[in-house]
Amino acid sequence: MEGKGFTRYTRYDFTEKDHAELAEVFKELDKRGAFLLLTNSDMDYIRKLYKGYNIVSLKTNRFINSNPYLRRAMGKEVIITNYHHEVFKG
C-alpha cells in the first residue's frame, strides 16, 4: 500500500491481504442486514475496497502508534458505513 497508512499498532503488520479479508467480512455482514461503521486510513487502496459504500474523510490526530514519537502526528481517516447518516449530507 502506498503512503503511511495503517500497517501496525503492534509488532505484527496488518497486510493488504488482511485489509481485503476485513472488507469481505464487511460485505458479508452488509448482505446479512447489519448496520456497519468502520474507520481506516484514507488511502486509495481502502477506498477501492469499500467502493459503493458511504465514505467520509476526516483529518485526525494520531494518538495510537507503536512508535511513541509518532503518537501526535496528523493524518487522514475515512469513516465507512453501509447506511446514510447526517454527516454524509455534506
Secondary structure as GFF3:
##gff-version 3
##sequence-region A 1 90
A	DSSP	alpha_helix	16	31	.	.	.	ID=ss1
A	DSSP	beta_strand	37	41	.	.	.	ID=ss2
A	DSSP	alpha_helix	44	49	.	.	.	ID=ss3
A	DSSP	beta_strand	54	61	.	.	.	ID=ss4
A	DSSP	three_ten_helix	68	70	.	.	.	ID=ss5
A	DSSP	beta_strand	74	81	.	.	.	ID=ss6
A	DSSP	three_ten_helix	86	89	.	.	.	ID=ss7
###
